[in-house]
Amino acid sequence: MAHFSDTICAPASGSGGAVAMIRVSGPSALEAADSVVAFRNGTASAAKGYSLKFGSIAGVDDVLVSVFRAPHSYTGEDSVEISCHASPFIVSSILELLFKAGCRLAEPGEFTQRAFVGGKMDLAQAEAVADVIASASATEHRVAMNQMRGGYSAELRGIRDEMMQLAALLELELDFSEEEVEFADRGRLMSLCSSAREHCSRLSESFRLGNAVKNGVPVAIVGAPNSGKSTLLNALLGDDRAIVSDIPGTTRDTIEEVCVLNGVKFRFIDTAGLREASDAVEKMGIERSYAALEKAQIVLGVVDGTTPSAAAEGAEIAAKVSDGQKLIICYNKSDIREAASGQSGRCAEGVPAAASAVACSISARTGAGLGGLRSALVASAGPLDGSETLVTNARHAAALRAACDSLTLVSDGLGSGLSGDLVAEDLRAAIASLNGILGEDITADDVLGEIFGKFCIGK
């Protein structure tokens, strides 16, 4: 990443609006603003704390400038934010003037990296900034906001601080090893290790749920050819995303689309029809269907409810679902059944014998029953209200698993009477894993570059 002695600038607003904002941060930010903007009253350099100043940029635009003196800014540095009309010409003209004033274009994530290095937030909070920006559902937003505001970090620090106190006692014992003094209560340390390991394990296991919140709860739409899977996907999305045809085997590969239902993001995976096939390409599609079924959190089994074998097909899908998955069987084409029987209402096939299975009668073509199906999907997704701490970052999940492994070694060492120096080493490794999440032992430019390089330019 770049040197923090530079003053950086970049657009910090998206395209398409009426107003744009350009952020400037660094040691010469206030002077750069004064050289570009003719303020009606005073200068940015003379402003104190927070202030708003109106000014003009000759031949370009009238602007409103927010002035933030260090450390009262997002980055902790002197900063200004120039609000102007969103014309691409105006934005590029102001940037060109800032470049002439000694600023350079910010790299992706550089503003947030400066906030991290300047102590305005820890690394977990900094990474959550990108999640807040990218959040596409109410639940995803709540989880990201909790992390950005430090709730997740406070939980980690609570575990780490207790471990550090006991690590200090173990280190003290090592200093007085010849006197055979024992400062650390072994029973207390065992209890702490058990509690900390359980806490770290719970957080690491929450990654499955957190990943679903962030990337969408994976829902595999499976069933026989021509059961209406692609029609159902299009109906749920409200768009003709998948090709619909009466020809069996039309869908030969998985199609993934994201949809938000009641504030929960779902990732629907339309699959090739499950059947015996001789065509090599269709066989590959069916293999991918089974792979998608195995990885899904929710299996949406679509059955042609007009056929005599509907119940058997539902049971066949149920047999492929594991204990950890939720199953919803949709008996499709209820409109045809009703037209044939002259009766309306729920299909009679019922729920196949499978854990967490529910059944519903729908018509993907007319939309009948889709409201109940959406409610069943949200219920099957589980408690995704964002109120509990969830791990949504794969790097954090790996670090928490490493901490669990180290704490297991600590517990085993204490139980077997292992020497204090070896136990202390394992305890330090557990602490280092948590520090890695908070960013308190990460300084290498390549590591920080990998993390912040995924951010947008203006953040």
C-alpha positions as CSV (number, residue, x, y, z in Angstrom):
1,M,0.0,0.0,0.0
2,A,1.0,3.6,-0.3
3,H,2.8,5.9,2.1
4,F,0.6,7.6,4.7
5,S,2.7,10.8,4.4
6,D,0.8,11.5,1.1
7,T,-2.5,13.4,0.9
8,I,-5.0,11.3,-1.0
9,C,-8.3,12.0,-2.8
10,A,-11.0,10.0,-4.5
11,P,-14.7,10.1,-5.3
12,A,-16.6,8.6,-2.3
13,S,-20.1,8.4,-3.8
14,G,-21.6,6.2,-6.4
15,S,-22.7,7.2,-9.9
16,G,-26.2,8.0,-11.0
17,G,-27.2,10.6,-8.3
18,A,-27.5,14.3,-8.5
19,V,-24.8,15.1,-5.9
20,A,-21.3,13.7,-5.7
21,M,-18.7,13.7,-2.9
22,I,-15.0,13.8,-3.1
23,R,-13.0,12.8,0.0
24,V,-9.5,14.2,0.7
25,S,-7.4,13.0,3.6
26,G,-3.8,13.5,4.7
27,P,-1.4,16.1,6.2
28,S,-2.1,18.6,3.4
29,A,-5.8,18.1,3.0
30,L,-6.9,21.4,4.4
31,E,-4.3,23.3,2.3
32,A,-5.3,21.5,-0.8
33,A,-8.9,22.5,-0.2
34,D,-7.9,26.1,0.2
35,S,-6.0,26.0,-3.1
36,V,-8.9,24.6,-5.0
37,V,-11.9,26.3,-3.4
38,A,-12.6,30.0,-2.9
39,F,-14.5,30.0,0.4
40,R,-17.1,32.7,1.1
41,N,-15.8,33.1,4.7
42,G,-12.4,32.1,6.0
43,T,-10.4,29.1,5.0
44,A,-10.4,25.4,5.6
45,S,-6.9,25.7,7.3
46,A,-8.4,28.1,9.9
47,A,-11.4,26.0,10.6
48,K,-11.6,24.2,14.0
49,G,-13.0,20.7,14.7
50,Y,-16.0,20.0,12.4
51,S,-17.3,22.7,10.1
52,L,-19.2,23.2,6.9
53,K,-18.0,25.9,4.5
54,F,-19.6,27.1,1.3
55,G,-17.4,28.1,-1.6
56,S,-16.8,28.2,-5.4
57,I,-14.4,26.5,-7.8
58,A,-13.9,29.0,-10.6
59,G,-15.3,27.7,-13.9
60,V,-16.4,24.4,-12.3
61,D,-19.1,24.5,-9.6
62,D,-20.3,25.9,-6.3
63,V,-19.5,23.4,-3.6
64,L,-20.1,22.6,0.1
65,V,-17.0,21.5,2.0
66,S,-17.1,19.5,5.2
67,V,-13.9,20.1,7.2
68,F,-12.7,17.5,9.8
69,R,-9.6,18.3,11.8
70,A,-7.5,15.4,13.1
71,P,-8.3,13.3,14.9
72,H,-12.0,14.0,14.3
73,S,-12.3,12.3,10.9
74,Y,-12.9,8.9,9.5
75,T,-9.2,8.3,8.9
76,G,-8.0,10.2,12.0
77,E,-6.1,12.6,9.7
78,D,-7.0,16.1,8.6
79,S,-9.8,15.5,6.0
80,V,-12.3,17.4,3.8
81,E,-15.2,16.2,1.9
82,I,-16.2,18.2,-1.2
83,S,-19.9,18.0,-2.2
84,C,-20.6,19.0,-5.8
85,H,-23.0,18.3,-8.6
86,A,-22.6,14.8,-9.9
87,S,-21.6,15.7,-13.5
88,P,-18.6,13.5,-14.5
89,F,-17.0,16.6,-15.9
90,I,-17.3,18.4,-12.6
91,V,-15.9,15.5,-10.6
92,S,-13.0,14.9,-12.9
93,S,-12.2,18.7,-13.0
94,I,-12.1,18.9,-9.2
95,L,-9.9,15.8,-9.0
96,E,-7.5,17.3,-11.6
97,L,-7.3,20.5,-9.5
98,L,-6.6,18.4,-6.3
99,F,-3.8,16.5,-8.2
100,K,-2.2,19.8,-9.1
101,A,-2.4,20.8,-5.4
102,G,-0.3,17.8,-4.5
103,C,-2.9,15.1,-3.8
104,R,-2.8,11.7,-5.4
105,L,-5.6,9.3,-6.2
106,A,-6.4,6.9,-3.3
107,E,-5.9,3.2,-3.7
108,P,-8.8,0.8,-3.1
109,G,-9.5,0.7,0.7
110,E,-6.8,3.3,1.5
111,F,-9.1,5.6,3.5
112,T,-10.2,2.6,5.7
113,Q,-6.6,1.3,6.0
114,R,-5.5,4.7,7.3
115,A,-8.4,4.6,9.8
116,F,-7.1,1.2,11.0
117,V,-3.5,2.2,11.2
118,G,-4.5,5.4,12.9
119,G,-6.3,3.5,15.6
120,K,-9.8,4.7,14.6
121,M,-11.0,1.0,14.3
122,D,-9.5,-2.4,14.6
123,L,-9.1,-4.8,11.7
124,A,-12.4,-6.6,12.2
125,Q,-14.3,-3.3,12.3
126,A,-12.4,-2.1,9.2
127,E,-13.3,-5.3,7.2
128,A,-16.9,-4.9,8.3
129,V,-17.0,-1.5,6.5
130,A,-16.9,-3.3,3.2
131,D,-19.7,-5.6,4.3
132,V,-21.9,-2.6,5.3
133,I,-21.4,-1.1,1.9
134,A,-22.1,-4.4,0.1
135,S,-25.0,-5.4,2.3
136,A,-28.1,-6.3,0.2
137,S,-30.5,-7.4,2.9
138,A,-31.7,-6.1,6.3
139,T,-30.2,-9.0,8.1
140,E,-26.8,-8.7,6.4
141,H,-26.8,-5.0,7.2
142,R,-27.6,-5.6,10.9
143,V,-24.8,-8.1,11.2
144,A,-22.2,-5.9,9.4
145,M,-23.2,-2.8,11.5
146,N,-22.8,-4.8,14.7
147,Q,-19.3,-5.8,13.6
148,M,-18.4,-2.3,12.4
149,R,-19.5,-0.7,15.7
150,G,-17.3,-3.1,17.7
151,G,-19.7,-5.6,19.2
152,Y,-17.9,-8.6,17.7
153,S,-14.5,-7.1,18.6
154,A,-15.5,-6.6,22.2
155,E,-16.5,-10.2,22.5
156,L,-13.1,-11.3,21.2
157,R,-11.3,-8.9,23.5
158,G,-13.1,-10.3,26.5
159,I,-11.8,-13.8,25.7
160,R,-8.3,-12.6,24.9
161,D,-7.9,-10.4,28.0
162,E,-8.7,-13.3,30.4
163,M,-6.2,-15.5,28.5
164,M,-3.5,-12.7,28.7
165,Q,-3.9,-12.4,32.4
166,L,-3.4,-16.1,32.9
167,A,-0.6,-16.2,30.4
168,A,1.1,-13.5,32.4
169,L,0.8,-15.6,35.5
170,L,2.4,-18.6,33.7
171,E,5.2,-16.4,32.5
172,L,5.8,-15.2,36.1
173,E,6.0,-18.8,37.2
174,L,8.7,-19.4,34.6
175,D,10.7,-16.5,36.0
176,F,10.6,-18.2,39.5
177,S,10.8,-21.8,38.3
178,E,13.8,-22.6,40.5
179,E,11.7,-21.6,43.6
180,E,8.9,-23.9,42.4
181,V,6.3,-21.2,42.9
182,E,2.9,-21.6,41.3
183,F,1.1,-18.4,40.7
184,A,-1.6,-19.6,38.3
185,D,-4.5,-21.6,39.7
186,R,-4.6,-24.8,37.5
187,G,-8.3,-25.3,38.1
188,R,-9.1,-21.8,37.1
189,L,-6.9,-22.1,34.0
190,M,-8.6,-25.3,33.0
191,S,-12.0,-23.7,33.5
192,L,-11.0,-20.7,31.4
193,C,-9.6,-22.8,28.6
194,S,-12.8,-24.8,28.5
195,S,-14.9,-21.6,28.4
196,A,-12.7,-19.9,25.9
197,R,-12.6,-22.9,23.6
198,E,-16.3,-23.3,23.8
199,H,-16.8,-19.6,22.9
200,C,-14.3,-19.7,20.0
201,S,-15.9,-22.9,18.8
202,R,-19.4,-21.3,18.8
203,L,-18.1,-18.3,16.9
204,S,-16.3,-20.4,14.3
205,E,-19.3,-22.6,13.9
206,S,-21.5,-19.5,13.3
207,F,-19.6,-19.0,10.1
208,R,-21.9,-21.3,8.3
209,L,-24.9,-19.1,9.3
210,G,-22.9,-15.9,8.8
211,N,-21.8,-17.0,5.4
212,A,-25.4,-17.6,4.5
213,V,-26.3,-14.1,5.7
214,K,-23.6,-12.6,3.7
215,N,-23.7,-14.6,0.5
216,G,-27.3,-15.9,0.6
217,V,-28.8,-19.0,2.2
218,P,-28.1,-21.7,-0.4
219,V,-31.3,-23.3,-1.8
220,A,-31.1,-26.1,-4.3
221,I,-34.1,-26.5,-6.5
222,V,-34.2,-30.2,-7.5
223,G,-36.6,-32.6,-9.1
224,A,-37.4,-34.6,-12.2
225,P,-37.3,-33.0,-15.7
226,N,-40.4,-30.9,-16.6
227,S,-41.5,-30.7,-12.9
228,G,-41.4,-26.9,-13.1
229,K,-38.1,-26.1,-11.5
230,S,-37.0,-23.3,-13.9
231,T,-40.6,-21.9,-14.0
232,L,-40.5,-21.8,-10.2
233,L,-37.1,-20.0,-10.1
234,N,-38.4,-17.4,-12.5
235,A,-41.5,-16.9,-10.4
236,L,-39.5,-16.4,-7.2
237,L,-37.2,-13.9,-8.9
238,G,-40.0,-12.2,-10.8
239,D,-37.8,-12.4,-13.9
240,D,-37.3,-14.8,-16.8
241,R,-33.9,-15.9,-15.7
242,A,-34.0,-19.6,-16.6
243,I,-35.1,-21.0,-20.0
244,V,-38.4,-22.8,-19.7
245,S,-39.3,-25.6,-22.2
246,D,-41.4,-28.7,-22.4
247,I,-38.4,-30.6,-23.8
248,P,-36.9,-32.7,-21.0
249,G,-33.2,-31.9,-20.2
250,T,-33.4,-28.2,-21.2
251,T,-31.5,-27.2,-18.1
252,R,-28.1,-28.8,-18.4
253,D,-26.1,-26.7,-15.8
254,T,-26.8,-25.1,-12.5
255,I,-28.1,-21.5,-12.6
256,E,-27.6,-19.3,-9.5
257,E,-29.5,-16.2,-8.6
258,V,-29.9,-14.2,-5.4
259,C,-33.3,-13.0,-4.1
260,V,-34.2,-11.2,-0.8
261,L,-37.3,-12.5,1.0
262,N,-38.5,-10.7,4.2
263,G,-35.0,-9.2,4.7
264,V,-33.2,-12.6,4.3
265,K,-30.9,-13.2,1.3
266,F,-31.4,-16.5,-0.5
267,R,-29.1,-18.0,-3.2
268,F,-31.3,-20.1,-5.4
269,I,-29.6,-22.8,-7.5
270,D,-31.7,-24.2,-10.4
271,T,-30.4,-27.7,-11.3
272,A,-30.7,-30.1,-14.2
273,G,-33.6,-32.6,-13.9
274,L,-32.7,-35.7,-11.9
275,R,-33.1,-38.7,-14.2
276,E,-31.0,-41.4,-16.0
277,A,-29.4,-39.8,-19.0
278,S,-27.4,-41.0,-21.9
279,D,-26.2,-37.6,-23.2
280,A,-22.7,-36.8,-21.9
281,V,-23.4,-33.1,-21.3
282,E,-26.7,-33.8,-19.5
283,K,-24.9,-36.3,-17.3
284,M,-22.5,-33.6,-16.2
285,G,-25.4,-31.3,-15.4
286,I,-27.0,-34.0,-13.3
287,E,-23.8,-34.7,-11.4
288,R,-23.7,-30.9,-10.6
289,S,-27.3,-31.1,-9.5
290,Y,-26.4,-33.8,-6.9
291,A,-23.4,-31.7,-5.8
292,A,-25.6,-28.6,-5.3
293,L,-28.1,-30.7,-3.4
294,E,-25.4,-31.9,-1.0
295,K,-24.1,-28.4,-0.3
296,A,-27.5,-26.7,0.1
297,Q,-28.8,-25.6,3.4
298,I,-32.4,-25.9,2.1
299,V,-33.5,-28.4,-0.5
300,L,-36.5,-27.2,-2.6
301,G,-37.9,-30.4,-4.1
302,V,-40.3,-29.7,-7.0
303,V,-42.7,-32.5,-7.9
304,D,-45.3,-32.6,-10.7
305,G,-48.4,-32.9,-8.6
306,T,-50.5,-34.0,-11.6
307,T,-48.8,-37.4,-11.9
308,P,-49.7,-40.6,-10.0
309,S,-46.1,-41.0,-8.9
310,A,-46.0,-37.6,-7.2
311,A,-45.8,-39.0,-3.6
312,A,-43.0,-41.5,-4.6
313,E,-41.0,-38.7,-6.3
314,G,-41.3,-36.6,-3.1
315,A,-40.1,-39.5,-1.0
316,E,-37.2,-40.1,-3.4
317,I,-36.0,-36.5,-3.0
318,A,-36.4,-36.8,0.8
319,A,-34.1,-39.8,0.8
320,K,-31.3,-37.7,-0.7
321,V,-31.5,-35.0,2.0
322,S,-29.1,-35.2,5.0
323,D,-30.1,-34.6,8.6
324,G,-28.5,-31.1,8.7
325,Q,-30.6,-29.9,5.8
326,K,-34.1,-28.5,5.6
327,L,-36.5,-29.9,3.0
328,I,-39.5,-28.3,1.3
329,I,-41.5,-30.4,-1.2
330,C,-43.5,-28.3,-3.6
331,Y,-46.3,-30.2,-5.4
332,N,-46.4,-28.1,-8.5
333,K,-49.1,-27.5,-11.2
334,S,-51.9,-27.2,-8.7
335,D,-53.8,-25.1,-11.4
336,I,-53.9,-28.2,-13.7
337,R,-55.1,-30.4,-10.8
338,E,-57.8,-28.0,-9.8
339,A,-59.0,-27.7,-13.4
340,A,-59.2,-31.4,-13.8
341,S,-60.9,-32.1,-10.4
342,G,-62.9,-29.0,-10.2
343,Q,-61.7,-28.5,-6.7
344,S,-59.2,-26.1,-5.2
345,G,-56.9,-26.5,-2.2
346,R,-53.9,-28.3,-1.0
347,C,-52.4,-31.3,-2.7
348,A,-53.1,-34.6,-0.9
349,E,-49.6,-36.1,-1.1
350,G,-48.5,-34.7,2.2
351,V,-45.0,-34.6,3.8
352,P,-42.4,-37.2,3.0
353,A,-40.8,-38.9,5.9
354,A,-37.7,-36.7,6.4
355,A,-36.3,-34.5,9.1
356,S,-37.5,-30.9,9.0
357,A,-39.6,-31.5,5.9
358,V,-42.7,-29.5,5.0
359,A,-44.9,-29.7,1.9
360,C,-46.9,-27.1,0.0
361,S,-49.1,-27.0,-3.1
362,I,-48.1,-24.4,-5.7
363,S,-48.5,-23.4,-9.3
364,A,-45.3,-21.9,-10.5
365,R,-47.1,-20.8,-13.6
366,T,-49.9,-18.8,-12.0
367,G,-48.2,-17.9,-8.7
368,A,-50.7,-19.8,-6.6
369,G,-49.2,-20.9,-3.2
370,L,-46.0,-18.9,-3.7
371,G,-46.7,-16.7,-0.6
372,G,-46.8,-19.8,1.6
373,L,-43.6,-21.1,-0.1
374,R,-41.8,-17.9,0.6
375,S,-42.9,-18.0,4.3
376,A,-41.7,-21.6,4.5
377,L,-38.3,-20.6,3.0
378,V,-37.8,-17.8,5.6
379,A,-38.8,-20.2,8.4
380,S,-36.4,-22.9,7.2
381,A,-33.5,-20.4,7.0
382,G,-33.5,-20.2,10.8
383,P,-33.0,-17.3,13.2
384,L,-31.3,-14.8,10.8
385,D,-32.4,-11.6,12.6
386,G,-28.8,-10.4,13.0
387,S,-29.1,-9.9,16.8
388,E,-26.5,-12.5,17.7
389,T,-22.8,-12.3,16.9
390,L,-22.1,-14.1,13.6
391,V,-18.8,-14.7,11.9
392,T,-19.1,-13.7,8.2
393,N,-15.4,-13.6,7.3
394,A,-13.5,-16.8,6.2
395,R,-10.2,-15.4,7.6
396,H,-11.8,-14.9,11.0
397,A,-13.3,-18.4,11.0
398,A,-9.9,-20.0,10.3
399,A,-8.3,-17.9,13.0
400,L,-11.0,-19.0,15.5
401,R,-10.5,-22.6,14.6
402,A,-6.7,-22.2,15.1
403,A,-7.4,-20.7,18.6
404,C,-9.6,-23.6,19.4
405,D,-6.8,-26.0,18.5
406,S,-4.3,-24.1,20.6
407,L,-6.6,-24.0,23.6
408,T,-7.1,-27.8,23.3
409,L,-3.4,-28.2,23.5
410,V,-3.3,-26.0,26.6
411,S,-6.1,-28.0,28.3
412,D,-4.3,-31.3,27.4
413,G,-1.0,-30.0,28.6
414,L,-2.4,-28.9,32.0
415,G,-4.2,-32.2,32.4
416,S,-1.1,-34.2,31.7
417,G,1.2,-32.0,33.8
418,L,3.2,-30.6,30.9
419,S,5.8,-28.0,31.8
420,G,4.6,-24.4,32.1
421,D,6.8,-23.1,29.3
422,L,5.2,-25.4,26.8
423,V,1.7,-24.6,28.1
424,A,2.4,-20.9,27.9
425,E,3.6,-21.3,24.3
426,D,0.3,-22.8,23.3
427,L,-1.6,-20.1,25.2
428,R,0.4,-17.4,23.4
429,A,-0.5,-19.1,20.1
430,A,-4.2,-18.9,21.0
431,I,-3.9,-15.2,21.9
432,A,-2.0,-14.6,18.6
433,S,-4.9,-16.1,16.6
434,L,-7.4,-13.7,18.2
435,N,-5.0,-10.8,17.7
436,G,-4.8,-11.7,14.1
437,I,-8.6,-11.1,13.7
438,L,-8.3,-7.7,15.5
439,G,-5.3,-6.8,13.5
440,E,-3.0,-6.3,16.5
441,D,-0.2,-8.4,15.1
442,I,-0.7,-7.8,11.4
443,T,1.6,-5.2,9.9
444,A,2.9,-6.7,6.7
445,D,2.0,-4.6,3.7
446,D,1.2,-7.6,1.6
447,V,-1.3,-8.9,4.1
448,L,-3.0,-5.5,4.6
449,G,-2.9,-5.0,0.8
450,E,-4.8,-8.2,0.3
451,I,-7.5,-7.2,2.8
452,F,-8.0,-3.6,1.8
453,G,-7.4,-4.1,-1.9
454,K,-10.9,-5.6,-2.1
455,F,-12.5,-2.3,-1.0
456,C,-13.9,0.3,-3.4
457,I,-11.7,3.3,-4.3
458,G,-13.4,6.0,-2.2
459,K,-13.5,3.9,1.0
